[in-house]
């Protein structure tokens, strides 16, 4: 959610902090601020809106002389308290001696606030996060690290924060519980941030912070301490991304770039797992295939786009491996009474590996004895540390808030998992497995073929439908998850009211919404139920609605009943829906651009949902 960066070194901090916040804009935010310390003074500036507003506010303030070489900065996505300058971070105590930036939620803030107020503290914001600054200030005795350590033990919730004290002008102290925080190690300078891109331009050397730990940062010196205050040795990791990876690569937006990155993302995710002609190999250091032996059921837990990947997993696993599959919205799973045990494989799907509800669902399943696997894109994320095995997507850094390449990579992994389960269970012949392996290996090439000329084709479709106030997406069988995902993309970035249904449900209500002004998007690729989909399309057309159909190249079954078709390369019927989602991503993108919206920063949304 919120973005955090802290810096201590020898260079002017303000410029580094602002640049770091720019790299964290993809997380979503509604206000921003920074605090820098020099010569016994803290300069704190906050602003509502994007970073341009913060930079304008900074320009109106007197700069510190000498320039500060230590500071913290923040982009806020509001949870507790309105979007206002008063509630923007950094937050501080009444005397302005302790400044903090916080990501997450302090669940026991009401009790802490009451206690601190009774002791004389004066609160200036509506946020839960301010209690951290006030709590530290109330106990501060000149040792910020020790005070943070003690304060951490009094806080409940899901959060990460970084604190700075006026009386210790050479030190930052960070702490985390569930929400992400990572260290950057430079030459005579140190960084701490909620995500690596914030400091990637300055260093590729990083260290991870585990739950309950604190980190004490000075220029070129970092100390990690456990929950008891004991020093912790932590290996140094080298980030292999090029700095250019976090840039747009010549495309007008990150989202468009990442749509066009999808062939590479699939190749990275699939190729070395499909070396054998007739099978899949998932075994890696982080994944022991014995986890798949003897299971009697698979359960996917996920949220949003990742949930749709789980739905596709249900179709593939039930079809190929003949195992029962359940798919649960993680936020609901964790609060019901899920009946799971040692013969169940629970797969938590999270692009970031930090999604709070998915982590919670994984913990519930693991506590009840299930085998738990994380399916994620981020090495070292929380999900990878709270499971029995990890299946990584290899989509690379995704900046766009609306998931594109991470979704198709998730689909690729659930296909791989389904095929490996089928092999272990003997439910597919070697010949059929070989067909599917070959089809999986062709997917990157299929995507490249599809993207060639797709921009212009989809742009023409968007010309006549971008002003519509309502869209309906329909599909059947494996087309249902793709219809749901296509509709979600349109909602996320164009703010158009959109519904998605299994097409067989049309007569049970949704058909009442249709008229001649309604665009209907149908997933009509090759499938065992294509004839049924054609019937549903005819029902839609009879009500005057205009149909846009995703079809299989060479198949003209629906042409006479629709206004436009977008053919995707022919593949296995279970895999073609993956290809069909790409023009749906692009359609949402084109409509958003025609409406003058920024698809990289959809309102009210964040890239990583680290709170409930």
Residue pairs with C-beta under 8 A, 6 or more apart in sequence:
1 27
1 28
1 77
1 79
1 103
1 104
1 179
1 606
1 608
1 609
1 610
1 611
2 27
2 29
2 74
2 75
2 76
2 77
2 89
2 101
2 102
2 103
2 104
2 194
3 21
3 24
3 25
3 27
3 29
3 74
3 75
3 103
3 193
3 194
3 195
3 198
4 24
4 72
4 73
4 74
4 101
4 102
4 103
4 160
4 161
4 162
4 181
4 192
4 193
4 194
4 198
5 17
5 20
5 21
5 24
5 72
5 73
5 74
5 191
5 192
5 193
5 194
5 198
5 199
6 17
6 71
6 72
6 73
6 101
6 162
6 164
6 172
6 174
6 191
6 192
6 193
6 217
7 13
7 16
7 17
7 20
7 70
7 71
7 72
7 189
7 190
7 191
7 199
8 69
8 70
8 170
8 171
8 172
8 189
8 190
8 217
8 218
8 219
9 69
9 70
9 186
9 188
9 189
9 190
9 219
9 220
10 69
10 188
10 189
10 219
11 69
11 189
12 67
12 68
12 69
13 36
13 67
13 68
13 69
13 70
13 71
14 34
14 36
14 58
14 63
14 67
14 68
14 71
16 202
17 34
17 36
17 71
17 72
17 73
18 34
18 51
18 54
18 55
18 58
18 73
19 201
20 73
20 191
20 193
20 198
20 199
21 32
21 34
21 51
21 54
21 73
21 74
21 75
21 198
22 51
23 195
23 197
23 198
23 200
23 201
23 246
24 75
24 193
24 194
24 195
24 197
24 198
25 50
25 51
25 75
25 600
25 601
26 254
26 399
26 400
26 401
26 600
26 601
26 607
27 75
27 77
27 194
27 195
27 401
27 606
27 607
27 608
28 77
28 401
28 601
28 602
28 604
28 605
28 606
28 607
29 50
29 75
29 76
29 77
29 606
30 48
30 49
30 76
30 77
30 78
30 83
31 46
31 47
31 48
31 49
31 75
31 76
31 78
31 83
31 84
31 85
31 87
31 88
31 89
32 46
32 47
32 49
32 50
32 51
32 53
32 54
32 73
32 74
32 75
32 76
32 88
33 44
33 45
33 46
33 47
33 54
33 73
33 74
33 76
33 88
33 89
33 90
34 44
34 45
34 54
34 58
34 71
34 72
34 73
34 74
34 90
35 42
35 43
35 44
35 45
35 71
35 72
35 73
35 90
35 92
35 99
35 164
36 42
36 43
36 64
36 68
36 70
36 71
37 43
37 68
37 70
37 71
37 164
37 166
37 169
38 64
38 65
38 66
38 67
38 68
38 69
38 70
38 169
39 64
39 65
39 66
40 166
40 169
41 64
42 92
42 96
42 99
42 164
42 166
43 61
43 62
43 63
43 64
43 68
44 90
44 92
44 96
44 99
45 54
45 57
45 58
45 61
46 54
46 57
46 85
46 88
46 89
46 90
47 53
47 54
47 56
47 57
47 85
47 88
48 83
48 84
48 85
48 88
50 601
51 75
69 219
70 164
70 169
70 170
70 171
70 172
71 164
72 90
72 99
72 100
72 101
72 162
72 163
72 164
72 172
73 90
73 101
74 88
74 89
74 90
74 101
74 102
76 87
76 88
76 89
77 606
78 87
79 105
79 128
79 611
80 105
80 109
80 126
80 127
80 128
80 129
81 87
81 125
81 126
81 127
81 128
82 126
84 126
86 124
86 125
86 126
87 125
87 126
87 127
89 100
89 101
89 102
89 129
90 99
90 100
90 101
90 164
91 99
91 100
91 101
91 102
91 125
91 127
91 129
91 130
91 132
91 133
92 98
92 99
92 100
92 133
92 137
93 121
93 133
93 134
93 136
93 137
93 138
94 121
94 122
94 124
94 134
94 137
95 137
96 166
97 137
97 140
97 165
97 166
97 167
98 133
98 136
98 137
98 140
98 163
98 164
98 165
98 166
99 133
99 163
99 164
99 165
100 129
100 132
100 133
100 136
100 161
100 162
100 163
100 164
101 161
101 162
102 129
102 132
102 159
102 160
102 161
103 159
103 160
103 161
103 179
103 180
103 181
103 194
103 610
104 157
104 158
104 159
104 160
104 161
104 177
104 178
104 179
104 610
104 611
105 128
105 157
105 158
105 159
105 611
105 612
106 112
106 128
106 129
106 131
106 132
106 155
106 156
106 157
106 159
107 156
107 157
107 158
108 155
108 156
108 157
109 128
109 129
109 131
109 157
112 131
112 134
112 135
112 154
112 155
113 123
113 130
113 131
113 134
116 123
116 131
116 134
116 135
116 138
117 123
119 138
121 134
121 137
121 138
123 130
123 134
124 130
128 157
129 159
129 161
131 155
132 151
132 155
132 159
132 161
132 163
133 163
135 151
135 154
135 155
136 144
136 147
136 148
136 151
136 163
139 147
139 150
139 151
140 147
140 165
140 167
141 147
142 167
142 168
144 163
144 164
144 165
144 168
144 171
144 173
145 171
145 173
145 214
145 216
145 223
145 225
146 229
148 163
148 173
148 175
148 214
149 214
149 225
149 229
152 175
152 177
152 212
152 214
152 227
153 227
155 177
157 177
158 177
158 178
158 179
158 356
158 610
158 611
158 612
159 176
159 177
159 178
159 179
160 174
160 175
160 176
160 177
160 178
160 179
160 180
160 181
160 194
161 174
161 175
161 176
162 172
162 173
162 174
162 181
162 192
163 172
163 173
163 174
163 175
164 171
164 172
164 173
165 171
170 218
170 219
171 216
171 217
171 218
172 190
172 192
172 216
172 217
173 214
173 215
173 216
173 217
174 181
174 183
174 192
174 209
174 214
174 215
174 217
175 181
175 213
175 214
175 215
176 209
176 210
176 211
176 212
176 213
177 211
177 212
178 211
178 354
178 356
178 359
178 382
178 610
179 194
179 354
179 610
179 611
180 194
180 195
180 352
180 354
180 381
180 382
180 608
180 610
181 192
181 193
181 194
181 209
181 215
182 192
182 193
182 194
182 195
182 196
182 206
182 207
182 208
182 209
182 380
183 190
183 191
183 192
183 206
183 207
183 208
183 209
183 215
183 217
183 222
183 224
184 190
184 191
184 192
184 193
184 196
184 198
184 199
184 202
184 203
184 205
184 206
185 191
185 203
185 205
185 206
185 207
185 222
185 236
186 199
186 202
186 203
186 205
186 220
187 220
188 219
188 220
189 202
189 219
189 220
190 217
190 218
190 219
190 220
190 221
190 222
191 198
191 199
191 202
191 203
191 217
192 215
192 217
193 199
195 608
196 206
196 239
196 241
197 246
197 397
197 399
200 239
200 241
200 243
200 246
201 243
204 238
204 239
204 240
204 241
205 236
205 237
205 238
205 239
206 236
206 237
206 238
206 239
207 222
207 224
207 234
207 235
207 236
207 237
208 234
208 237
208 380
209 215
209 224
210 232
210 385
211 382
212 226
212 227
213 224
213 225
213 226
213 227
213 232
214 224
214 225
215 222
215 223
215 224
215 225
216 222
216 223
216 224
216 225
223 231
224 231
224 232
224 233
224 234
225 231
225 232
226 232
237 380
241 396
241 397
245 396
245 397
246 397
246 399
248 254
248 257
249 257
250 257
251 257
251 260
253 400
253 589
253 598
253 599
253 600
254 399
254 400
254 600
255 400
255 402
255 404
255 493
255 589
255 599
255 600
256 589
256 599
258 398
258 399
258 400
258 404
258 405
259 404
259 405
259 451
259 582
259 585
259 586
259 589
260 451
261 395
261 396
261 405
262 404
262 405
262 408
262 447
262 451
262 582
263 444
263 445
263 447
263 448
263 451
264 396
264 444
265 393
265 394
265 395
265 396
265 405
265 406
265 408
265 409
266 408
266 409
266 412
266 443
266 444
266 447
267 444
268 394
268 395
268 396
268 409
269 393
269 394
269 395
269 409
269 412
269 413
269 416
270 412
270 416
270 440
270 441
270 443
270 444
271 441
271 444
273 280
273 281
273 282
273 416
274 280
274 281
274 416
274 437
274 440
274 441
275 281
276 437
277 434
277 437
277 438
278 430
278 431
278 433
278 434
278 437
279 419
279 420
279 423
279 433
279 437
280 416
280 419
280 420
280 423
280 437
281 420
282 289
282 292
282 391
282 416
282 417
282 420
283 289
284 390
284 392
286 384
286 389
286 390
286 392
287 373
287 389
287 390
287 391
288 388
288 389
289 420
289 424
291 345
291 371
291 373
291 388
291 389
292 345
292 420
292 421
292 424
293 424
294 343
295 323
295 343
295 344
295 345
295 371
295 421
296 323
296 324
296 343
296 344
297 323
297 324
297 325
297 326
297 343
297 344
297 345
298 313
298 317
298 323
298 324
298 325
298 326
298 344
298 345
298 346
298 347
298 421
299 325
299 326
299 327
299 328
299 338
299 340
299 344
299 345
299 346
299 347
299 365
299 370
300 307
300 309
300 310
300 311
300 313
300 314
300 325
300 326
300 327
300 328
300 346
300 347
300 349
300 414
301 310
301 328
301 329
301 330
301 333
301 346
301 347
301 348
301 349
301 358
301 361
301 362
301 365
302 309
302 310
302 327
302 329
302 330
302 348
302 349
302 350
302 355
302 358
303 329
303 330
303 331
303 350
303 355
303 357
303 358
303 609
304 403
304 488
304 609
305 351
305 403
305 406
305 407
305 410
305 485
305 488
306 349
306 350
306 351
306 355
306 358
306 375
306 403
306 407
306 410
307 327
307 329
307 330
307 349
308 407
308 481
308 482
308 484
308 485
308 488
309 349
309 375
309 407
309 410
309 411
309 414
309 481
310 327
310 347
310 349
310 414
311 327
311 480
311 481
311 484
312 411
312 414
312 415
312 478
312 481
312 482
312 577
312 578
313 325
313 327
313 347
313 414
313 417
313 418
314 325
314 326
314 327
315 477
315 478
315 481
315 574
316 414
316 415
316 418
316 419
316 478
316 574
317 323
317 325
317 414
317 417
317 418
317 421
318 324
318 325
319 418
319 574
320 418
320 419
320 421
320 422
320 427
320 428
320 436
320 574
321 418
321 421
321 422
321 425
321 427
322 422
322 425
322 427
323 421
323 425
328 338
328 361
330 348
330 355
330 357
330 358
330 360
330 361
331 357
331 361
331 612
333 361
333 364
334 357
334 360
334 361
334 363
334 364
338 364
338 365
338 368
340 346
340 365
340 368
340 369
340 370
341 368
341 369
341 370
342 369
342 370
342 371
344 365
344 370
344 371
345 370
345 371
345 373
346 361
346 362
346 365
346 366
346 370
346 371
346 372
346 373
347 372
347 373
347 374
347 375
347 391
347 414
347 417
348 358
348 359
348 361
348 362
348 372
348 373
348 374
348 375
348 383
348 387
349 358
349 375
349 376
349 410
350 358
350 359
350 374
350 375
350 376
350 381
350 383
351 376
351 377
351 378
351 393
351 398
351 403
351 406
351 410
351 608
352 376
352 377
352 378
352 381
352 607
352 608
352 610
353 374
353 376
353 377
353 378
353 381
353 382
353 383
353 384
354 378
354 381
354 382
354 383
354 608
354 610
355 383
355 608
355 609
355 610
356 609
356 610
356 611
356 612
357 609
357 612
358 383
359 382
359 383
359 386
360 612
362 372
362 374
362 383
362 386
362 387
363 386
365 372
366 372
366 386
366 387
366 388
371 388
371 389
372 386
372 387
372 388
373 387
373 388
373 389
373 390
373 391
374 381
374 383
374 384
374 386
374 387
374 389
374 390
374 391
375 390
375 391
375 392
375 393
375 410
375 413
375 414
376 383
376 384
376 390
376 391
376 392
376 393
377 392
377 393
377 394
377 395
377 398
377 406
377 409
378 384
379 392
383 390
384 390
391 413
391 416
391 417
392 413
393 406
393 409
393 410
393 412
393 413
394 409
395 405
395 406
395 408
395 409
396 405
398 404
398 405
398 406
398 607
399 600
399 607
400 599
400 600
401 492
401 600
401 601
401 602
401 605
401 606
401 607
402 489
402 492
402 493
402 585
402 588
402 599
402 602
402 605
404 585
407 485
407 581
408 447
408 578
408 581
408 582
411 578
411 581
412 440
412 443
412 578
415 440
415 574
415 575
415 578
416 440
419 428
419 433
419 436
419 437
419 440
422 428
422 433
423 433
428 436
435 572
436 572
436 574
439 571
439 572
439 575
440 575
442 571
443 571
443 575
443 578
443 579
446 568
446 569
446 571
446 579
447 579
447 582
449 569
450 568
450 569
450 579
450 582
450 583
451 582
454 566
454 582
454 583
454 586
455 586
457 566
457 583
458 566
458 583
458 586
458 587
458 590
459 590
461 548
461 564
461 566
461 587
461 590
462 587
462 590
462 591
462 594
463 594
464 546
464 563
465 471
465 519
465 546
465 548
465 591
466 590
466 591
466 594
466 595
468 496
468 517
468 518
468 519
469 496
469 497
469 517
470 496
470 497
470 498
470 499
470 513
470 517
470 518
471 487
471 490
471 496
471 497
471 498
471 499
471 518
471 519
471 520
471 521
472 498
472 499
472 500
472 501
472 510
472 513
472 514
472 518
472 519
472 520
472 521
472 540
472 545
473 483
473 484
473 486
473 487
473 490
473 498
473 499
473 500
473 501
473 520
473 521
473 522
473 523
473 584
474 483
474 500
474 501
474 502
474 503
474 506
474 520
474 521
474 522
474 523
474 533
474 536
474 540
475 481
475 482
475 483
475 500
475 502
475 503
475 522
475 523
475 524
475 533
475 577
476 502
476 503
476 504
476 523
476 527
476 529
476 532
476 533
476 536
477 527
477 528
477 529
478 527
478 573
478 574
478 577
479 503
479 523
479 524
479 525
479 527
479 533
479 577
479 580
480 502
480 523
481 577
482 523
482 550
482 577
482 578
482 580
482 581
482 584
483 500
483 501
483 502
483 521
483 522
483 523
484 500
485 581
485 584
486 500
486 521
486 523
486 581
486 584
486 585
486 587
486 588
487 498
487 499
487 500
487 521
488 498
488 500
489 584
489 585
489 588
489 589
490 496
490 498
490 587
490 588
490 591
491 497
491 498
492 588
492 602
492 605
493 588
493 589
493 592
493 597
493 599
493 602
494 588
494 591
494 592
494 595
494 597
495 595
495 597
495 602
495 603
496 591
499 510
499 513
501 510
503 522
503 532
503 533
503 536
504 532
504 536
506 536
506 539
506 540
507 539
511 539
511 540
511 543
514 520
514 540
514 543
514 544
514 545
515 543
515 544
515 545
516 544
516 545
516 546
518 544
518 545
518 546
519 545
519 546
519 547
519 548
520 537
520 540
520 545
520 546
520 547
520 548
521 547
521 548
521 549
521 550
521 584
521 587
522 533
522 536
522 537
522 540
522 547
522 548
522 549
522 550
522 558
522 562
523 533
523 549
523 550
523 577
523 580
524 530
524 533
524 534
524 537
524 549
524 550
524 551
524 557
524 558
525 550
525 551
525 552
525 568
525 573
525 576
525 577
525 579
525 580
526 552
526 555
526 570
526 573
526 576
527 533
527 573
527 576
528 573
530 557
533 558
534 557
534 558
534 561
537 547
537 549
537 558
537 561
537 562
538 561
540 547
541 547
541 561
541 562
546 562
546 563
547 558
547 561
547 562
547 563
547 564
548 562
548 563
548 564
548 565
548 566
548 587
549 558
549 562
549 564
549 565
549 566
550 565
550 566
550 568
550 580
550 583
550 584
551 557
551 558
551 559
551 565
551 566
551 567
551 568
552 567
552 568
552 570
552 576
553 567
553 568
553 569
553 570
554 567
554 570
555 567
558 565
559 565
566 583
568 576
568 579
568 580
568 582
568 583
569 579
570 576
571 579
588 599
589 599
592 598
592 599
593 599
